[in-house]
Amino acid sequence: MANTEKHSSSYQVSSYRWVVLVLFMLVGLMTQIIWITFAPITTEAATQYGVSTNAIIMLAMVFMIAYIPVNFSACWCIDKYGLKWGTGIGVILTGLFGLLRAFSPNYTLILICQTGCAIGQPFVLNSFTKLATNWFPEKEKTLATGLGTMSVLLGAIVGMVVTPFLFDTYNIHTALLIYGIVSLIFMALYVIFVKDKPAEAPNAYWLKSKTLMVEGLKDIFKNRDFIFLFILLFFGIGAFNAISSEIDLVFDTTRVIDIPPSLEVQASGIIGGLLVFGGILGAVILSALSDKYHKRRIFLNIAVGSGVPLTLLLAYLPYFIPLCIISFLYGFLLVSALPIGLTYAAEITYPVPEATSNGVLMLVGQIGGIRIQYGSDRCPFRYRYYLELVYARY
């Protein structure tokens, strides 16, 4: 159907955009399920494979480590080969190595397969802003990016909830086989049905030429607003990655004095799950509001302003119900800043390719996750120091 934008420009908006978005959401969801598979069963997986818990944590950490060298190659491929096949490299790697995990009898082969999936992850996660620009009108771009981000968060929470159930009901190999078959199906659907872009432009950015990636990298770091985003997402994505990678170990629930006896084992999972669930709702609701009112910076300022008090409350509150509420608000206000930040970055750094600005911010989030996770042992909730640092610098 036709859609008239401001300045009386007419753009054609294809209804097929929703099909493409759903398929991208499915592969985004699957990359995160594969990433987080072993985190909620760290102790059991260590026993199963005869390794330490640190070795099992590495199965998630490898995704953050691999992002660093692979990121810019992924950005270049998406810009060079287009949305479908640039991203398709990561989709195919995820599908194939996701299935091969089920046939890996020892830890070394599991780690190799996880690494293969980890190499594919940047090709998928760096594509959401380009997807929004290629297919969606201006008033829906942040919403599209938000829904893509929601699939990433949803994948993490599905992995946290479903993996223990599959492990208890069957065994770890059956769980990996189920995930592998699903990842292969999603790969096939993507290859068959995803199109690179519609025949007609849905927005003004679709028609404009872009700078080369190398030139773009020089330009974006001259932009003060981009530096603000760079620092914010170092913590925002970094904290989410750090929490999710070792959910069993991050929350020190021994300080909480009123956990119901029936929830003692699940308490940290509930707190982490509420954080992710809050991020999912925030990614949808705040992204829609950002598009409706054409505002980006105010929502990012809210994330920064709420970050320190919420983090300190999350670190020190000794009561379970208030801790659950704070965890939800933390996800809703802070984690959900990601889709708004990615859209804002694409707008303020234009004509830098979307995959480049997207990739740089996702990359700093991976570095943040590694730095936060292993940067300090001064307290169980160690990454609060980095939020305080970010807040002070801003």
MOPESUL-V935689 format. One record per helix or strand of 3 or more residues. SS is the DSSP state (2 for helix, 1 for strand). FROM is the first residue (numbers start at 1). LEN is the number of residues. If there is no record, write none. Layout:
BEGIN
<<SS FROM LEN> <SS FROM LEN>>
END
This chain:
BEGIN
<<1 2 3> <2 6 3> <1 10 3> <2 17 20> <2 39 11> <2 53 51> <2 107 19> <2 128 8> <2 138 32> <2 172 22> <2 204 3> <2 213 8> <2 224 22> <2 247 4> <2 253 3> <2 261 3> <2 267 27> <2 297 20> <2 320 16> <2 337 12> <2 354 21> <2 384 10>>
END
